[in-house]
Amino acid sequence: MVVLLGALALGGRARAESAEDDESALLVAEARAAIGKGDYKRAASRLDRALVQNPRRIDAYVLRASVYAVDKQYAKGIELMQRAQSLAPDNPDVLSTLGSQLMLGRRESEGVPLLERVGARWPDRYQAHQLLGLYSASHSEWARAEVALSAFLKTRPRELEGEDPGVLIELGNATLRQGKTAEAEALFARALKGTLTGANAARARIGAAWAAASRDCRRAMKLLTALAPLAERYPDVELVRGRCVLALGRGAEALEISDRFLALRPKSADGHALRGEALAGAGQLAAARLAFEEALELSPGKRLYILKLARVERRAGDARAAVARLDGAPELEAGERDWVLEMGEALLAAGRAPEAAALLTPLATRLPEDSSVALALGDARLTAGDAAGAIEPLERGWAGGRGVDPGRARKLLGGALDKVAGAAFQAGDLGKAEALWTRAEPLSDGFRVARNLGAVRLAAGKGDPLTPLEKAAAAPGADVTTLLLYGRALAGIKHWDDARRLLEKALERSKGDPARVAEAALELAAMELEAGQPQRATAALERALEGKLPAPLRARVEMAMITASRAAATDAMQGGSFDRASKLLERAEQLTFEVPQDTLTAVRCELALAATGAGRRDAALPRLRQLARSSASCPFPAPADKLAVPILTAFNEGAELSKAQKAFASLDGLRKSAKGVAEPLLDGAVRWIALQAAADAYQRGQLAQVKKFLARARKIKGASRSQELAHDLAVLDLEEGRLDAAIAALEKLVNEVPESLINLGLAYEKKGQSRRALEVWEIALSSGRVRFPLLKGWVTSKQRIFGTAGDAGGGT
Amino acid sequence: MRTPRSARLALGALLLMTVASVRLAAAEDTVTIGVYTPSAPFNGPVARLEYASKLAAQIGPALGRKGVGKAFARAADLSAAIKRGELEYAVLDGPYLAALGVPYKVLGAAQRGGASEVAWEVVTTLPAKNLADLAGKTVVLPEVGGKSDDFVMRVLMEGELPANHFGKVIQAPDALSALAALGHGRAEVALVPASLPLPAGARRLLTLGLVPWPALVALPSARPEDLDKVASAGAKAGGEVLSGFDRGNADAYRSLARRFGRSARRGPLAVPPQRLAVGDLLVQRNFTIVRREISALLPDPSAGD
């Protein structure tokens, strides 16, 4: 019909040139009229006569060929038009008609090129476009069909507007087949606006539903459901609905649909494929495999089924079968995306990662936007050991896109980054390691990557190690190293309590593994030293020393223990706790078997100092003698580094009354050189020895000696500040009968010098004020500050004779 | 007819020898225990002698000998008997023994009422409130032997009162006699062991320190090999006034003896704690423990623990 109408139109353009032309024109006019009435026989005879009359009448050729076409006498039409072509080889009407006839006569190989030339040269030749478009569509040449049919719609005359819906349907189909789903959907919608009936109407609705389904199954479901009444006639409606339902994740429903579809079309490969997809989605891989095998049996060599079956085989763990299947597949377009991708995944699953990587690389280069390909390539490279090479494609895979499993992408990318970061870390490239782990950390579960990120930031001294380490420590399964690192980071910002809590937890968790305990203890001890808690450091290290350790580690722990003990002892001595300090240093000394000499000397010097302060001459003197023999220099500021040993030696030896003079002589000899920090040490020694000797002499009743020693003590710098000396001088007054002076002095000292209460009582007693003496002694006894064994007996005696101090009676 | 001088001399010598030999024979068969206990509340010399005899009768058989007890009212008589070697063992008053300086081995301390020591008391007939009110008064106490003043002022008064606080110190033969003397007005103050019955008009003013009851001692003539047996027998001895001798309390008498010789009280001198001026010695000290390199803590970043 189109051809005829075209011909009629075309024929109008031909004109008579002579009298024969006049007659032939009349005949042609009659023929037109006959065609208009559908009397093709009359038209044929008129046109035959016109051609006899005027063999050069082109319009007659065109019309007559059209009438042949109506009668399906395509060969005659072709032959006629070839004659016309010889007369007018460049006539668009002739060429157009000839092309049409050739197409109709199934001589497409001649007709298509001819029509293409016509369409290209004379773009307004809509017939050519139409024929070409329909032919291309019928031969699945979608791109060509789209171009031709679009050209037809643009150039066709208004009279042929009625053809539009049909053409739109074809055009819609062609664009849909090319994946231009939005355009297809629009085209189908346009078609549906026109007058469509019967099959065309169904085709248009189906096409619209297909196009919608290709874009958004959720939206398409409404259309597909509306098409359900057509399912019996167009079972593919169920097929597409099943696919959409599957895409919407309703696998069970998709399975039911596929079963219903297969009931209608048991030999439908698509149906079995849909069933296979539904089963695969439900994880029933064995059944899915069978379904796809059936589909392939019914449609051998269908690429889609091969791909899907290979995928199911791979998923079912039979990667070898998947590879074999894809390998044996009919050759497709070289480098065809789906095949390459699936083959790559199959090779990867079959443990042939390098081959997978080699296969996927060119595809990934060609399709840089394809996330699935990138992901598969990244996986292959990572698996093949090229973590560095895997990162870039995995980043692209992670960037997303349809069809990419975000969980897989995340895991792979995180893993690749972690691996490369680890290698960089081990090679000492902390900056690179940090950057990579920073990227990897949000992609990784568990504690490890966060731990590593924190570790590298700690090591580099840059960035925030705390946040990742906090996360790592809180994660299930966080290891002891994580706790140690987090503890170290907290110590770095002086959060001592928090650091301690973590490091103690690490220590606790390390129980049973002496080496781990030692490392945790060392970390904890280091923190405690920084926190100014050396005593706690020693406690931690003691726990480490309980275990059996390899020699190098034991040496570290022992050295740390010596350091911590020295620190704790220093603190103790500065606080006046010499006894505790000496015990700490004795412990340290036990560990000095293989330490450097200067460490051993330092420990001995400090121990001698502490023991002296604690009054432990038995501990101090042996060390002092050892130090003196080796002429050791102590770790004290000069000149105490050299003088400490002789001063402390004299200090200790002078504690015995019989050696006091010798001690004085020794200290006097050091007086000149004892400047700076050594001077108070020497003065303290002289004062103490003098007072100690005076006390001893006093107990023996040697008052002359007492006076001598007290006189010596008075000469020491700062003697006037010594309350003990003031007290002892007051006792001398007491002994020599200067009772009032003694009482006045002693009363001033009662709060500072406990012994003054006893001697004050004696002074009162000597003055005959026994009750006052008793009162003072009762105070001394109840204060608990005085340690004088005879006092209790004196108080008891006085209480017996005089009653208690508070009694009214009792005498003077 | 008058016996010639030479014959008289010979007869006297013979008599002496006979007596000595009799005595010697008697000594080898008997063990004599003397008792001198003025402070113990025996009700007179007869009671004291009975006690001595009873004690000797308990101790003698332990040695396979006959025990003979002798009671002495005066320290001088006792002393003479000891010098003469008549006594091997004795029960001697605590203060007396301590005043002598405990020259004999103490085998045990007598018990009375389950205790081997007793507090002494100040008993007076005066309306005194305290010892100060008794200044210048006459004090009576059971005989101590020598050193009665020291016993009063240093032991009982614990040196707390001036030496001349009391007017006079007199001794009675025993504790009950001392209280009788108080009752008769021969003294205003009596110093006696506690819990003795007081005469009319007398009251207890003050309780003083503890003094041990009499001690069983071994005298120089005692045989060393017998001491343990005597101590054991003494421990089991019984009596109304004094019962068995506690073997474990020998030091009480030496302690009492020390109290006789109280020296002047002396308090302590103050010695500062052996403070060392360490502040400047221990400045600018920096102790650190080197931490393990992080790369060593984390040798394999891909691994957990």
Interface residues (C-beta under 8 A of the other chain):
Chain A: D418 K419 A421 G422 F425 Q426 G428 F447 R448 R451 N452 A455 V456 L458 A459 G477 D479 V480 T481 L484 L485 R488 E519 L522 E523 A525 A526 L529 E530 P534 A537 A560 T563 A564 R566 A567 T570 M573 Q574 G576 F578 L609 T612 G613 A614 G615 F636 P637 A640 A644 F651 G676 V677 P680 L681 D683 G684 R687 W688 L691 Q692 A694 A695 Y698 Q699 G701 V706 S722 Q723 E724 H727 D728 V731 V753 P754 E755 S756 I758 N759 G761 L762 E765 G768 S770 F788 L790 W794 S797 K798 R800 I801 F802 G803 G809 G810 G811 T812
Chain B: K129 N130 L131 A132 M157 E158 G159 E160 L161 P162 L206 T207 L208 G209 R265 R266 G267 P268 L269 A270 V271 P272 P273 Q274 R275 L276 A277 V278 G279 D280 L281 L282 V283 R285 F287 T288 I289 V290 R291 R292 E293 I294 S295 L297 L298 P299 D300 P301 S302 G304 D305
